[in-house]
């Protein structure tokens, strides 16, 4: 599907979701975009609504960071969520990018795998196809089922930039490519002996999935090295009403607590 067709289809899906009957008594602020860190933004939204009971924050399924930027840039929605910087081509929209949280990027496995910690070298060997069996790295038995993301994915970008050796490997062709955080999670849940990567907040409370330590360091540890951004995008001219209230809320103690409880790290 061409990018423009995907964008139109994704926006139509969001519009259909927003058109479903609600309680009829609340204003709704919809935040569209990346699939990374959705539980974090959902938690912040619920905390905001507790303090502003007349405004509901809606976090629909992913249309990607690019979809969020384009939707806000074309005035389809007021607020977007992104896991990367605005590109040079997207600067024409004149959007403000507001940091919200840092998201630990983790390798995670199906619970059939006994591994609890992975080294950068092991990760590189798995994703290059050099290591094919779990028993070779103390992860149980069976062939490793590799799940990886498409080029340009925000979690993959963090790994390429930060994980030693990862940018130098050629990804194994014996792998499954997924295109959203939710598709990746479901693929790992459905396939025994599988490994994938993504944001901690998406997998931390999911039965059947285990987030791995990296070199023995837990993702919740301050020394954990792999983080990606979760930012908001909007137009300055639209900052009034519910949008202004929400942007003012995200630096509050209540918002910071919601981010940490959901597995993120506040930046405000």
PASEBA-1860 file (N, C-alpha, C; in nm, 3 decimals):
! residues 268
1> XXXXXXXX> 0.084/-0.119/0.000/0.000/0.000/0.000/0.088/0.124/0.000 ~ 0.058/0.220/-0.090/0.135/0.343/-0.094/0.118/0.421/0.035 ~ 0.222/0.501/0.077/0.213/0.575/0.202/0.089/0.662/0.211 ~ 0.051/0.732/0.102/-0.066/0.819/0.107/-0.192/0.739/0.130 ~ -0.201/0.622/0.065/-0.318/0.537/0.083/-0.324/0.482/0.225 ~ -0.207/0.447/0.279/-0.203/0.399/0.417/-0.248/0.508/0.513 ~ -0.202/0.630/0.488/-0.239/0.742/0.576/-0.389/0.763/0.574 ~ -0.449/0.763/0.455/-0.593/0.785/0.445/-0.670/0.672/0.512
9> XXXXXXXX> -0.624/0.547/0.493/-0.692/0.433/0.555/-0.681/0.439/0.706 ~ -0.561/0.474/0.756/-0.540/0.482/0.900/-0.626/0.591/0.962 ~ -0.632/0.708/0.898/-0.715/0.816/0.949/-0.862/0.779/0.948 ~ -0.905/0.709/0.843/-1.044/0.665/0.837/-1.075/0.571/0.952 ~ -0.981/0.480/0.983/-1.002/0.387/1.094/-1.015/0.462/1.226 ~ -0.932/0.565/1.244/-0.941/0.645/1.367/-1.073/0.719/1.372 ~ -1.116/0.776/1.259/-1.243/0.846/1.257/-1.359/0.754/1.292 ~ -1.356/0.631/1.240/-1.461/0.535/1.271/-1.462/0.504/1.420
17> XXXXXXXX> -1.341/0.485/1.477/-1.331/0.460/1.620/-1.388/0.576/1.700 ~ -1.354/0.699/1.660/-1.400/0.816/1.733/-1.550/0.836/1.719 ~ -1.608/0.777/1.615/-1.751/0.795/1.592/-1.838/0.700/1.674 ~ -1.775/0.606/1.743/-1.854/0.513/1.824/-1.922/0.588/1.937 ~ -2.043/0.544/1.978/-2.116/0.616/2.082/-2.038/0.621/2.212 ~ -2.034/0.739/2.275/-1.970/0.754/2.405/-2.073/0.789/2.509 ~ -2.028/0.851/2.620/-2.122/0.883/2.725/-2.195/1.015/2.698 ~ -2.150/1.087/2.593/-2.223/1.206/2.551/-2.204/1.327/2.641
25> XXXXXXXX> -2.129/1.314/2.748/-2.118/1.424/2.843/-1.977/1.479/2.854 ~ -1.878/1.419/2.787/-1.739/1.460/2.801/-1.683/1.508/2.668 ~ -1.591/1.606/2.677/-1.513/1.647/2.562/-1.402/1.544/2.542 ~ -1.361/1.523/2.417/-1.258/1.424/2.387/-1.139/1.488/2.318 ~ -1.020/1.459/2.368/-0.895/1.501/2.304/-0.826/1.375/2.255 ~ -0.813/1.362/2.123/-0.757/1.243/2.061/-0.608/1.266/2.032 ~ -0.524/1.168/2.070/-0.380/1.178/2.047/-0.340/1.063/1.954 ~ -0.307/1.096/1.830/-0.281/0.994/1.728/-0.132/0.984/1.699
33> XXXXXXXX> -0.089/0.867/1.650/0.050/0.854/1.609/0.111/0.719/1.639 ~ 0.233/0.721/1.694/0.315/0.602/1.712/0.248/0.498/1.803 ~ 0.286/0.371/1.780/0.241/0.264/1.869/0.332/0.247/1.989 ~ 0.448/0.313/1.988/0.543/0.301/2.099/0.490/0.375/2.222 ~ 0.492/0.307/2.336/0.458/0.373/2.462/0.312/0.408/2.479 ~ 0.223/0.342/2.408/0.081/0.372/2.424/0.031/0.357/2.567 ~ 0.076/0.254/2.642/0.031/0.244/2.781/0.074/0.364/2.867 ~ 0.190/0.423/2.835/0.236/0.540/2.909/0.142/0.658/2.885
41> XXXXXXXX> 0.112/0.684/2.759/0.025/0.797/2.727/-0.117/0.771/2.776 ~ -0.161/0.648/2.771/-0.294/0.614/2.824/-0.301/0.641/2.974 ~ -0.193/0.607/3.046/-0.189/0.631/3.190/-0.190/0.780/3.221 ~ -0.115/0.858/3.143/-0.114/1.003/3.162/-0.254/1.060/3.133 ~ -0.317/1.008/3.029/-0.452/1.054/2.996/-0.553/1.027/3.106 ~ -0.545/0.910/3.167/-0.637/0.877/3.276/-0.611/0.966/3.397 ~ -0.483/0.992/3.425/-0.450/1.081/3.537/-0.503/1.222/3.511 ~ -0.492/1.268/3.387/-0.544/1.400/3.351/-0.695/1.406/3.370
49> XXXXXXXX> -0.766/1.302/3.326/-0.912/1.302/3.335/-0.959/1.300/3.480 ~ -0.881/1.235/3.567/-0.919/1.237/3.709/-0.919/1.380/3.764 ~ -0.829/1.464/3.712/-0.824/1.603/3.757/-0.912/1.694/3.672 ~ -0.950/1.645/3.554/-1.035/1.723/3.463/-1.147/1.632/3.412 ~ -1.244/1.600/3.497/-1.343/1.497/3.464/-1.430/1.526/3.343 ~ -1.428/1.646/3.291/-1.507/1.674/3.172/-1.434/1.650/3.042 ~ -1.307/1.604/3.049/-1.227/1.584/2.927/-1.170/1.442/2.925 ~ -1.201/1.366/2.824/-1.146/1.231/2.807/-1.031/1.235/2.706
57> XXXXXXXX> -0.921/1.167/2.740/-0.807/1.155/2.649/-0.816/1.020/2.580 ~ -0.817/1.021/2.447/-0.827/0.898/2.369/-0.695/0.871/2.297 ~ -0.647/0.746/2.308/-0.520/0.705/2.247/-0.550/0.588/2.154 ~ -0.591/0.616/2.029/-0.628/0.508/1.937/-0.508/0.429/1.888 ~ -0.533/0.322/1.816/-0.428/0.235/1.765/-0.331/0.312/1.676 ~ -0.214/0.256/1.659/-0.103/0.324/1.591/-0.132/0.356/1.445 ~ -0.095/0.478/1.405/-0.082/0.511/1.263/0.062/0.555/1.234 ~ 0.152/0.527/1.329/0.293/0.559/1.313/0.323/0.704/1.347
65> XXXXXXXX> 0.450/0.731/1.376/0.491/0.868/1.404/0.462/0.959/1.285 ~ 0.491/0.908/1.165/0.466/0.987/1.045/0.319/1.018/1.026 ~ 0.234/0.922/1.057/0.090/0.944/1.048/0.043/1.049/1.147 ~ 0.100/1.045/1.269/0.065/1.144/1.370/0.105/1.284/1.327 ~ 0.228/1.296/1.274/0.277/1.426/1.228/0.191/1.480/1.115 ~ 0.160/1.395/1.020/0.082/1.439/0.905/-0.061/1.476/0.945 ~ -0.119/1.398/1.036/-0.256/1.424/1.081/-0.268/1.560/1.150 ~ -0.171/1.590/1.235/-0.171/1.720/1.304/-0.133/1.831/1.207
73> XXXXXXXX> -0.036/1.803/1.121/0.007/1.903/1.024/-0.102/1.944/0.928 ~ -0.192/1.849/0.894/-0.302/1.878/0.801/-0.430/1.916/0.875 ~ -0.418/1.938/1.007/-0.532/1.983/1.089/-0.644/1.880/1.096 ~ -0.609/1.751/1.083/-0.709/1.646/1.104/-0.730/1.624/1.254 ~ -0.621/1.629/1.331/-0.627/1.619/1.476/-0.541/1.728/1.538 ~ -0.566/1.758/1.666/-0.495/1.864/1.735/-0.362/1.818/1.793 ~ -0.351/1.690/1.827/-0.235/1.643/1.904/-0.189/1.508/1.853 ~ -0.058/1.495/1.834/-0.001/1.369/1.788/0.104/1.318/1.884
81> XXXXXXXX> 0.138/1.191/1.871/0.240/1.127/1.953/0.346/1.068/1.860 ~ 0.474/1.091/1.892/0.581/1.048/1.804/0.694/0.986/1.885 ~ 0.769/0.897/1.821/0.882/0.832/1.886/1.012/0.863/1.812 ~ 1.012/0.973/1.739/1.131/1.018/1.666/1.119/1.167/1.643 ~ 1.230/1.226/1.595/1.229/1.368/1.563/1.150/1.394/1.435 ~ 1.096/1.513/1.424/1.034/1.557/1.299/1.141/1.566/1.192 ~ 1.116/1.507/1.076/1.214/1.507/0.967/1.215/1.642/0.895 ~ 1.317/1.662/0.815/1.327/1.786/0.738/1.205/1.805/0.647
89> XXXXXXXX> 1.159/1.696/0.588/1.043/1.704/0.498/0.915/1.738/0.573 ~ 0.911/1.704/0.702/0.790/1.728/0.781/0.789/1.865/0.849 ~ 0.901/1.936/0.841/0.908/2.067/0.907/0.817/2.170/0.842 ~ 0.771/2.141/0.722/0.680/2.232/0.652/0.549/2.251/0.728 ~ 0.515/2.156/0.816/0.389/2.165/0.890/0.398/2.266/1.005 ~ 0.517/2.306/1.044/0.532/2.404/1.149/0.488/2.357/1.286 ~ 0.519/2.232/1.319/0.473/2.174/1.446/0.572/2.200/1.559 ~ 0.519/2.209/1.679/0.599/2.210/1.801/0.615/2.066/1.847
97> XXXXXXXX> 0.738/2.026/1.883/0.762/1.892/1.937/0.795/1.904/2.085 ~ 0.709/1.844/2.167/0.720/1.856/2.313/0.758/1.721/2.374 ~ 0.877/1.706/2.433/0.914/1.580/2.498/0.820/1.547/2.613 ~ 0.784/1.421/2.625/0.698/1.374/2.733/0.768/1.273/2.822 ~ 0.830/1.171/2.762/0.890/1.063/2.841/1.001/0.996/2.762 ~ 1.086/0.925/2.834/1.183/0.834/2.773/1.132/0.692/2.797 ~ 1.145/0.607/2.694/1.093/0.471/2.700/1.208/0.370/2.693 ~ 1.225/0.285/2.795/1.325/0.179/2.784/1.294/0.088/2.664
105> XXXXXXXX> 1.393/0.064/2.581/1.380/-0.029/2.469/1.440/-0.162/2.512 ~ 1.360/-0.268/2.501/1.401/-0.398/2.556/1.393/-0.507/2.450 ~ 1.475/-0.609/2.468/1.452/-0.736/2.402/1.358/-0.816/2.491 ~ 1.261/-0.883/2.430/1.170/-0.964/2.510/1.143/-1.097/2.440 ~ 1.106/-1.196/2.519/1.092/-1.332/2.469/0.958/-1.391/2.510 ~ 0.915/-1.490/2.434/0.802/-1.573/2.472/0.838/-1.647/2.601 ~ 0.741/-1.666/2.688/0.770/-1.727/2.818/0.821/-1.871/2.809 ~ 0.815/-1.933/2.691/0.872/-2.066/2.672/1.025/-2.063/2.678
113> XXXXXXXX> 1.082/-1.943/2.665/1.227/-1.925/2.668/1.269/-1.898/2.812 ~ 1.375/-1.963/2.860/1.417/-1.950/3.000/1.516/-1.837/3.022 ~ 1.564/-1.774/2.917/1.663/-1.667/2.929/1.605/-1.549/3.007 ~ 1.685/-1.489/3.096/1.639/-1.371/3.171/1.726/-1.248/3.144 ~ 1.845/-1.269/3.086/1.934/-1.157/3.055/2.007/-1.187/2.925 ~ 2.033/-1.083/2.848/2.100/-1.100/2.720/2.215/-0.999/2.712 ~ 2.322/-1.037/2.645/2.433/-0.945/2.624/2.420/-0.882/2.484 ~ 2.482/-0.767/2.463/2.482/-0.710/2.328/2.536/-0.807/2.224
121> XXXXXXXX> 2.641/-0.881/2.257/2.698/-0.977/2.162/2.597/-1.086/2.128 ~ 2.526/-1.139/2.229/2.426/-1.241/2.203/2.314/-1.187/2.114 ~ 2.271/-1.065/2.141/2.165/-1.005/2.059/2.210/-0.991/1.914 ~ 2.332/-0.949/1.894/2.384/-0.935/1.758/2.394/-1.070/1.688 ~ 2.436/-1.172/1.761/2.448/-1.306/1.702/2.310/-1.364/1.667 ~ 2.211/-1.336/1.753/2.076/-1.385/1.725/2.019/-1.315/1.602 ~ 2.031/-1.183/1.597/1.967/-1.108/1.488/2.045/-1.113/1.358 ~ 2.169/-1.161/1.362/2.243/-1.187/1.238/2.225/-1.331/1.192
129> XXXXXXXX> 2.167/-1.415/1.277/2.147/-1.556/1.243/2.266/-1.644/1.275 ~ 2.370/-1.588/1.338/2.487/-1.667/1.374/2.454/-1.767/1.484 ~ 2.375/-1.725/1.581/2.325/-1.816/1.685/2.182/-1.854/1.651 ~ 2.154/-1.984/1.635/2.023/-2.030/1.589/1.944/-2.103/1.697 ~ 2.014/-2.153/1.801/1.945/-2.235/1.901/1.958/-2.171/2.039 ~ 1.850/-2.181/2.117/1.850/-2.124/2.252/1.952/-2.194/2.343 ~ 1.973/-2.322/2.324/2.067/-2.392/2.412/2.209/-2.339/2.399 ~ 2.239/-2.272/2.287/2.374/-2.217/2.268/2.402/-2.098/2.359
137> XXXXXXXX> 2.297/-2.036/2.414/2.318/-1.922/2.504/2.242/-1.940/2.637 ~ 2.210/-2.065/2.670/2.147/-2.094/2.799/2.004/-2.048/2.809 ~ 1.932/-2.050/2.697/1.793/-2.004/2.697/1.691/-2.115/2.687 ~ 1.732/-2.240/2.712/1.640/-2.353/2.699/1.674/-2.434/2.576 ~ 1.572/-2.488/2.512/1.593/-2.569/2.393/1.505/-2.517/2.279 ~ 1.547/-2.551/2.159/1.468/-2.514/2.042/1.536/-2.408/1.957 ~ 1.488/-2.397/1.833/1.539/-2.296/1.741/1.483/-2.159/1.778 ~ 1.567/-2.058/1.768/1.526/-1.922/1.800/1.440/-1.866/1.686
145> XXXXXXXX> 1.321/-1.819/1.721/1.231/-1.757/1.624/1.250/-1.605/1.634 ~ 1.312/-1.548/1.533/1.351/-1.406/1.537/1.240/-1.319/1.479 ~ 1.200/-1.219/1.555/1.103/-1.119/1.510/1.173/-0.984/1.508 ~ 1.166/-0.915/1.397/1.234/-0.786/1.387/1.142/-0.683/1.321 ~ 1.178/-0.556/1.336/1.095/-0.448/1.284/1.146/-0.397/1.150 ~ 1.057/-0.326/1.082/1.089/-0.269/0.951/1.190/-0.156/0.964 ~ 1.261/-0.128/0.856/1.357/-0.018/0.854/1.287/0.113/0.888 ~ 1.348/0.191/0.976/1.290/0.318/1.018/1.211/0.312/1.146
153> XXXXXXXX> 1.184/0.191/1.197/1.113/0.178/1.324/1.191/0.247/1.436 ~ 1.118/0.308/1.530/1.185/0.388/1.634/1.268/0.302/1.729 ~ 1.219/0.184/1.767/1.297/0.097/1.855/1.422/0.046/1.784 ~ 1.408/0.009/1.658/1.524/-0.035/1.580/1.625/0.078/1.568 ~ 1.578/0.200/1.550/1.669/0.314/1.541/1.753/0.329/1.667 ~ 1.690/0.308/1.784/1.765/0.315/1.911/1.871/0.206/1.916 ~ 1.836/0.085/1.876/1.932/-0.025/1.879/2.049/0.002/1.785 ~ 2.020/0.050/1.666/2.126/0.079/1.569/2.219/0.188/1.620
161> XXXXXXXX> 2.164/0.283/1.693/2.244/0.396/1.741/2.320/0.364/1.869 ~ 2.266/0.273/1.953/2.316/0.259/2.090/2.375/0.123/2.123 ~ 2.317/0.014/2.072/2.363/-0.119/2.110/2.492/-0.153/2.037 ~ 2.600/-0.181/2.109/2.729/-0.210/2.045/2.719/-0.322/1.943 ~ 2.765/-0.295/1.822/2.772/-0.395/1.717/2.647/-0.413/1.635 ~ 2.532/-0.361/1.680/2.405/-0.392/1.613/2.398/-0.328/1.473 ~ 2.456/-0.210/1.458/2.449/-0.143/1.328/2.537/-0.211/1.223 ~ 2.624/-0.301/1.266/2.717/-0.365/1.174/2.669/-0.500/1.123
169> XXXXXXXX> 2.559/-0.551/1.177/2.514/-0.683/1.136/2.424/-0.676/1.013 ~ 2.416/-0.785/0.941/2.316/-0.803/0.836/2.205/-0.889/0.894 ~ 2.082/-0.836/0.907/1.975/-0.912/0.972/1.950/-1.045/0.903 ~ 1.928/-1.149/0.983/1.900/-1.281/0.928/1.774/-1.281/0.844 ~ 1.778/-1.354/0.733/1.660/-1.365/0.650/1.560/-1.463/0.708 ~ 1.606/-1.544/0.805/1.516/-1.639/0.871/1.452/-1.566/0.989 ~ 1.363/-1.475/0.959/1.302/-1.392/1.061/1.168/-1.341/1.010 ~ 1.087/-1.294/1.104/0.957/-1.236/1.071/0.966/-1.085/1.090
177> XXXXXXXX> 0.925/-1.009/0.989/0.924/-0.863/1.000/0.782/-0.819/1.039 ~ 0.773/-0.734/1.141/0.645/-0.679/1.183/0.648/-0.527/1.167 ~ 0.528/-0.467/1.166/0.518/-0.326/1.126/0.455/-0.234/1.230 ~ 0.409/-0.289/1.341/0.362/-0.207/1.452/0.406/-0.272/1.582 ~ 0.406/-0.194/1.690/0.442/-0.249/1.821/0.344/-0.356/1.864 ~ 0.216/-0.337/1.833/0.115/-0.434/1.873/0.127/-0.564/1.794 ~ 0.155/-0.553/1.664/0.177/-0.673/1.583/0.298/-0.750/1.633 ~ 0.402/-0.679/1.671/0.523/-0.743/1.722/0.495/-0.819/1.851
185> XXXXXXXX> 0.424/-0.755/1.942/0.387/-0.819/2.068/0.305/-0.945/2.044 ~ 0.205/-0.936/1.958/0.118/-1.051/1.932/0.195/-1.166/1.867 ~ 0.288/-1.132/1.777/0.368/-1.235/1.712/0.453/-1.309/1.814 ~ 0.510/-1.237/1.910/0.593/-1.301/2.012/0.509/-1.385/2.108 ~ 0.389/-1.338/2.138/0.298/-1.414/2.223/0.256/-1.545/2.157 ~ 0.235/-1.538/2.027/0.180/-1.653/1.954/0.285/-1.759/1.919 ~ 0.413/-1.722/1.918/0.518/-1.812/1.870/0.613/-1.851/1.982 ~ 0.611/-1.978/2.022/0.707/-2.026/2.120/0.849/-2.008/2.066
193> XXXXXXXX> 0.944/-1.993/2.159/1.087/-1.980/2.128/1.120/-1.852/2.052 ~ 1.033/-1.750/2.061/1.054/-1.627/1.984/1.117/-1.517/2.069 ~ 1.182/-1.424/1.999/1.241/-1.305/2.060/1.206/-1.186/1.973 ~ 1.183/-1.070/2.038/1.148/-0.947/1.967/1.206/-0.830/2.045 ~ 1.181/-0.709/1.999/1.222/-0.590/2.074/1.116/-0.482/2.059 ~ 1.115/-0.392/2.158/1.018/-0.283/2.159/1.026/-0.209/2.291 ~ 0.925/-0.133/2.325/0.926/-0.054/2.448/0.881/-0.137/2.567 ~ 0.943/-0.113/2.682/0.910/-0.186/2.804/0.763/-0.170/2.840
201> XXXXXXXX> 0.709/-0.050/2.825/0.571/-0.026/2.868/0.471/-0.113/2.793 ~ 0.504/-0.155/2.671/0.412/-0.237/2.593/0.409/-0.382/2.638 ~ 0.512/-0.428/2.711/0.523/-0.571/2.740/0.531/-0.604/2.889 ~ 0.549/-0.505/2.976/0.583/-0.532/3.115/0.474/-0.606/3.191 ~ 0.348/-0.587/3.158/0.239/-0.651/3.231/0.168/-0.757/3.149 ~ 0.233/-0.808/3.045/0.172/-0.904/2.954/0.210/-1.045/2.994 ~ 0.111/-1.125/3.030/0.136/-1.266/3.062/0.181/-1.339/2.936 ~ 0.284/-1.420/2.948/0.336/-1.494/2.834/0.455/-1.429/2.768
209> XXXXXXXX> 0.496/-1.311/2.821/0.610/-1.236/2.766/0.704/-1.201/2.881 ~ 0.835/-1.206/2.855/0.932/-1.164/2.956/1.030/-1.064/2.894 ~ 1.039/-0.947/2.955/1.141/-0.849/2.915/1.275/-0.891/2.972 ~ 1.379/-0.887/2.891/1.511/-0.932/2.933/1.595/-0.818/2.991 ~ 1.677/-0.853/3.086/1.781/-0.761/3.129/1.886/-0.752/3.019 ~ 1.960/-0.643/3.018/2.070/-0.627/2.923/2.200/-0.626/3.000 ~ 2.282/-0.728/2.979/2.407/-0.742/3.054/2.380/-0.741/3.205 ~ 2.268/-0.800/3.245/2.233/-0.808/3.386/2.167/-0.684/3.443
217> XXXXXXXX> 2.149/-0.579/3.361/2.088/-0.454/3.408/1.941/-0.452/3.370 ~ 1.853/-0.436/3.469/1.709/-0.435/3.445/1.667/-0.306/3.377 ~ 1.562/-0.310/3.294/1.516/-0.188/3.226/1.472/-0.078/3.321 ~ 1.436/-0.114/3.443/1.394/-0.015/3.542/1.512/0.050/3.614 ~ 1.633/0.000/3.591/1.752/0.053/3.657/1.795/0.185/3.592 ~ 1.835/0.284/3.671/1.881/0.411/3.613/1.999/0.397/3.517 ~ 2.077/0.289/3.531/2.193/0.268/3.444/2.159/0.195/3.315 ~ 2.032/0.159/3.296/1.994/0.089/3.172/2.023/0.182/3.053
225> XXXXXXXX> 2.085/0.128/2.946/2.138/0.217/2.841/2.047/0.246/2.722 ~ 1.939/0.170/2.703/1.861/0.182/2.580/1.730/0.255/2.605 ~ 1.719/0.377/2.555/1.597/0.456/2.570/1.559/0.520/2.438 ~ 1.429/0.529/2.414/1.376/0.603/2.301/1.280/0.709/2.349 ~ 1.249/0.809/2.266/1.163/0.919/2.308/1.014/0.890/2.288 ~ 0.932/0.952/2.370/0.788/0.962/2.345/0.754/1.110/2.357 ~ 0.726/1.174/2.244/0.701/1.317/2.238/0.561/1.346/2.185 ~ 0.518/1.468/2.206/0.390/1.516/2.152/0.418/1.621/2.045
233> XXXXXXXX> 0.329/1.629/1.945/0.340/1.733/1.842/0.206/1.804/1.828 ~ 0.215/1.935/1.805/0.093/2.016/1.792/0.129/2.147/1.724 ~ 0.025/2.223/1.688/0.044/2.356/1.633/0.020/2.459/1.742 ~ 0.110/2.556/1.749/0.100/2.659/1.853/-0.035/2.731/1.847 ~ -0.087/2.752/1.727/-0.212/2.826/1.711/-0.332/2.753/1.775 ~ -0.317/2.623/1.797/-0.428/2.544/1.853/-0.421/2.528/2.004 ~ -0.324/2.591/2.068/-0.307/2.572/2.212/-0.408/2.658/2.288 ~ -0.523/2.602/2.308/-0.628/2.661/2.389/-0.722/2.550/2.434
241> XXXXXXXX> -0.814/2.579/2.521/-0.912/2.481/2.564/-0.849/2.356/2.623 ~ -0.899/2.239/2.583/-0.854/2.112/2.639/-0.708/2.083/2.606 ~ -0.662/2.125/2.487/-0.522/2.103/2.450/-0.430/2.182/2.543 ~ -0.464/2.304/2.571/-0.383/2.387/2.662/-0.379/2.326/2.801 ~ -0.493/2.277/2.848/-0.498/2.215/2.981/-0.411/2.090/2.987 ~ -0.416/2.008/2.880/-0.338/1.884/2.880/-0.189/1.913/2.874 ~ -0.149/2.007/2.790/-0.006/2.041/2.780/0.045/2.099/2.911 ~ -0.039/2.170/2.983/0.000/2.219/3.114/0.011/2.109/3.217
249> XXXXXXXX> -0.068/2.004/3.199/-0.071/1.893/3.296/0.051/1.803/3.287 ~ 0.112/1.789/3.169/0.213/1.683/3.151/0.340/1.705/3.232 ~ 0.359/1.826/3.286/0.475/1.850/3.370/0.441/1.840/3.519 ~ 0.321/1.799/3.552/0.276/1.791/3.691/0.328/1.666/3.760 ~ 0.323/1.665/3.892/0.363/1.547/3.968/0.274/1.428/3.934 ~ 0.146/1.452/3.912/0.054/1.343/3.879/0.091/1.279/3.745 ~ 0.131/1.361/3.649/0.172/1.307/3.519/0.303/1.229/3.531 ~ 0.397/1.282/3.608/0.525/1.213/3.628/0.503/1.076/3.693
257> XXXXXXXX> 0.415/1.070/3.790/0.387/0.943/3.857/0.323/0.844/3.759 ~ 0.231/0.893/3.678/0.165/0.805/3.580/0.266/0.749/3.481 ~ 0.360/0.832/3.436/0.463/0.786/3.342/0.549/0.677/3.406 ~ 0.593/0.700/3.527/0.680/0.601/3.594/0.604/0.473/3.624 ~ 0.478/0.483/3.668/0.398/0.364/3.697/0.374/0.279/3.573 ~ 0.373/0.344/3.455/0.349/0.272/3.331/0.477/0.221/3.264 ~ 0.594/0.247/3.326/0.718/0.193/3.273/0.802/0.291/3.195 ~ 0.769/0.421/3.199/0.849/0.522/3.132/0.930/0.603/3.230
265> XXXX> 1.007/0.696/3.176/1.088/0.786/3.258/1.052/0.929/3.220 ~ 1.002/1.012/3.314/0.959/1.148/3.280/1.077/1.235/3.236 ~ 1.049/1.330/3.146/1.152/1.425/3.107/1.113/1.566/3.147 ~ 0.991/1.585/3.194/0.945/1.719/3.238/0.957/1.735/3.388
END
